[in-house]
Amino acid sequence: MEIGGLQKVTLIDYPGKIACTVFVVGCNFRCPFCYSSELVIPEKIENQPRIKEADFFDFLKERQGLLEGVVICGGEPTINKDLPAFIKKIKKYNYLVKLDTNGSNPSMLAKLIKAKLIDYVAMDIKAPQKKYSEAAGRKVNVLDIEKSINILKNSKIEYEFRTTVVPGLLEKKDIIEIAKWIGPGGKYFLQNFRPEKTLNPAFEKIRPYKDDYLLEIKKAIEPFFDICKIRGI
């Protein structure tokens, strides 16, 4: 596994757990609002320092009893064929594993759930179906996204859906459309856009929505979900 970063402690990335976050390189999307271009763009990936797998697992061994979980994000972890083997090594140290994914590889998601290798999944919902490719910056097979949604909804694993609300790409009516698509039930989180080192530099000039507008959206969609929140508010 190519590891491009490690956050040694996080209290927010794995709900209710003290965890670390490991960042794997490579992604099949090119979301213009992404702020992790060093893990996505091949030219930038080349210059991104790597963390040796052996060093990462030495870290996990040392933190046994102090950390409860490991968050795997990217990039997009599920494009890596060796992801199951990587997680098996993590599980040897008795850590809970949370996967952050764009949902584009439902077969890998199903495989990980069936093998009981993951304990929590956070899946990004980029946009309503008709806008998906625009938001992802690449042609997306929305049927794969829908398969991943259904895999999670029909599993017994803990999961959440989440959407970054990007002005110019998404507005209230789009989020309502998403809510109708992925509901009813489950957990859905809205995240405000951050204009920081975005993959498309033009997005750094976009002003995030004001809290009042996000709260207005939340009020409109919360009947669709068991839990509906705005992160950071």
N, C-alpha and C positions, 0 to 999 in steps of 0.2 A: 504494500500500500504506500502510495506517495503522500506523505504528510507535509502540508505546507504551513502548519501553525498549531499552537497549543495554548489554550487559555487554562492556566493551572487550577483556577478556582472560579466557579460561577454559582451564584445563588438564585439566578433568574432563568437560566436557559433550560433547566430541568425542573418543572414545577414541584415544589415541596422537597427537593433533594439538594444536597451539597454535591456538586459535580465538577468535572472538568470538561472542556470542549476541545475536540480534536478536529482540525480542518484538513480535509483531503482535497487534492488539486484536481481540476478538470470539471467541465460542465457542458451539457448538451444544449443549454439555453443561452441566450444573449440578452437578457432583460436589460433594457437601456437604463433603468434606475438602480441596477445592482451596484453595491458599494464594495464588492470583493473582487474587482477585476483581476487582481493578482493571482486569484485562484481559478480564473475563467479564461482569460485571453492567452493563447499559446505563447506569444512573445513575452508576456509578463510572467507567465508561469516559469519560463526558463530562468528568469532572474530571481524567482522567489526561493529563499533559503529552505532547505529541506530538514526535517527532523527524522533521524534514523528510527526505524521501527523498534530496534533493540533499546534505544534510549527512552522511547515512549513507554515501552513495557516495564523498563526499570523504574520509571516514574510511577506507574500504576502499582507496582509491587511495593514501593516505598510508602504510598499513600493509602494502603489498605487499612481500613478502620477509621480513616479520616474523611475520605470521599465515599459517597454512596453510589454515584452514577457517572457514566461517560456519555456525553452528547457527541454524536458523529454528524458533522455537517460539511459543507463545502463552499463552493463547487456543488456538485451533485454526487453524493456517495454511491448511488445505485448503478452508476455507469461502470463501476469497478467490479469485474468478475470475481476478484478475490475478497470482496466485502464479507461474505459469510465466514471465510477462514479467519479474517481479521477479527470479526466479532467473537468467534469461538475462543480466540486467544484472550480477548478482554474478559469473557465470561469465566475463564479459568481462575481469575482473581476475584470472582464473586461480585462483580459490579452490575448494577442495572444499566441497561443501554437504551438511550433515546436516539431515534433517527430523525433527522431533518431532511425532507425530500421534496422535490417538485412533482412527484407522482407520475413521472413519465415512463417508469419501468415497473408496471404492475406485476410482472412475473417475478422479478426480484423481490418486490415487497411481499408477495404471497409466500415465496420461498422462505424468507426470513421469519415471517409470522408462524408458518407451519413448523419450522425447526425450533421455535421458541427462543430465537436469538435476540429479539428486541422486546422491550417492555413498554415503550411509549413511542408514538409517531406524531410528529408535527408536519403536516402537509400544507405546502403553500398553494393557494388557489389564486392564480395570477389575475384572472379576469373572467367575465362571463364567456360562454363558449364562442360566441361570434367574434370576440376580441382577443382570443387566447394567443394566437400567433403574433399579433401586434405587441402584446404585453411581454411575451417571451422573447421577442426579437428573432425568432426562428419559426419555421413552419412546424406546427405541433399537431400530432394526432390526438384530437380531443377525446376520442374513444379510449385511449390509454389513460388519460386523466380520469375519465369517468369510471373506468375499471378500478383504478386505485381508490377512488372515493368509495365505491361499493365494497371493495375488499375490506376497507377499514370499518365501514358501517356494519358490515356483517360479521366482523371478527369480535373476539372478546378482549382484544388488546385496548389499552388506554390510548386515546388519540385526540388530536385537535386539528381543526382547519384554521388557516390564518391568511389574511390578505393585507398587503401593503397598499394603502389608499394613495395613489399617485395622481395629483392634479394634472389634467390634460389627457390622462389615460382612463381614469375611473372617476365617476361621480355617483351621487346617491342612487340613481336608477340602476346603475351597473351592479352596485353592491346588493340591492334588492333582488336583482336577477340571479346573482350568485347564491343568495340565501334560499331562494326558491329551488335552485338546482341541487344544493348540497344538503338542505334540510329534509325532513324535520329532525330535531333532536341533535344530540352531540354538543361539542364545544366549538365556538367560532370566535376568533379574536381578530380585531382590526388593529393595524399598525400604521401610524402616520409615516408618511414619506420623509426621508432624511436626505437633504441635498448635499451629500458628502462624497467626494471622489467617485462619482457615478461612472458607470461604464461608458455611457454617452455623456460627454462633458456638458452638453447643452442642458441636461437635467439638473446640473448644479445651480442653475439660475431660476429654477422653479421654486416658488414659495409653497411650503406645506399648507394643508388646510388648517383652519383654526379649529380649536377644540370644540367650539359650539356646533360646527358643521358635522364633525364626527359623532358628537352626541346625538344630533338629529338623525343621522343614519342609524346609529345603534338603536334608537327608540323605534325606528321603522322595522328593523329586522329581528329584534330580540324575541318576538313571539315564535320564530321559527326554530329556536334552539333551547336546549336545557340551560346552557351557559353562554352568554354573549357579553364580551367585554372589549374595552379599548385599552391596549397596552400603553402604559405611561400616563394615563389619566385617572 
